[in-house]
Amino acid sequence: MQQVFTDSYALQYRNICLISGTNKTPFITLRLIEIRSGKTWNSYLTSVL
């Protein structure tokens, strides 16, 4: 996990960084948004430009 923007009861919003095991592959930064709907968490991944 790279950076947490929001961490509340019904919303979690953070940037995460995925890396490969090789030096030639760059890392990818993604935005993870999790929204609580009742007892269920819905997760969404989007790219960060």
C-alpha positions as CSV (number, residue, x, y, z in Angstrom):
1,M,0.0,0.0,0.0
2,Q,1.4,3.3,-1.0
3,Q,-1.0,6.0,0.4
4,V,-4.3,6.1,2.3
5,F,-6.7,9.0,1.5
6,T,-9.9,8.0,3.3
7,D,-10.5,5.2,5.8
8,S,-14.0,5.6,7.3
9,Y,-16.8,3.2,8.3
10,A,-18.3,3.1,4.8
11,L,-15.5,4.2,2.5
12,Q,-11.9,3.3,2.0
13,Y,-9.8,5.0,-0.6
14,R,-6.1,4.3,-1.2
15,N,-3.4,4.1,-3.8
16,I,-1.6,0.8,-4.1
17,C,1.5,-0.1,-6.0
18,L,2.0,-3.4,-7.8
19,I,5.5,-4.5,-8.8
20,S,7.0,-7.4,-10.7
21,G,9.9,-9.6,-9.7
22,T,12.1,-8.3,-12.6
23,N,13.9,-5.1,-13.0
24,K,12.6,-4.5,-16.5
25,T,9.0,-4.3,-15.6
26,P,7.8,-1.0,-14.2
27,F,5.5,-0.7,-11.2
28,I,1.9,0.1,-11.7
29,T,0.0,2.5,-9.4
30,L,-3.7,1.7,-8.9
31,R,-6.5,3.3,-7.0
32,L,-8.5,1.0,-4.7
33,I,-11.9,2.2,-3.7
34,E,-14.0,0.1,-1.3
35,I,-17.5,1.1,-0.4
36,R,-19.6,-0.6,2.2
37,S,-23.2,-1.4,1.3
38,G,-24.9,-2.9,4.3
39,K,-22.7,-5.8,5.4
40,T,-21.0,-6.1,2.0
41,W,-17.9,-4.3,0.7
42,N,-17.7,-3.5,-3.0
43,S,-14.2,-3.0,-4.3
44,Y,-13.2,-1.0,-7.4
45,L,-9.7,-0.8,-9.0
46,T,-8.9,2.1,-11.4
47,S,-5.7,3.2,-12.9
48,V,-3.9,6.3,-11.8
49,L,-2.5,8.5,-14.5
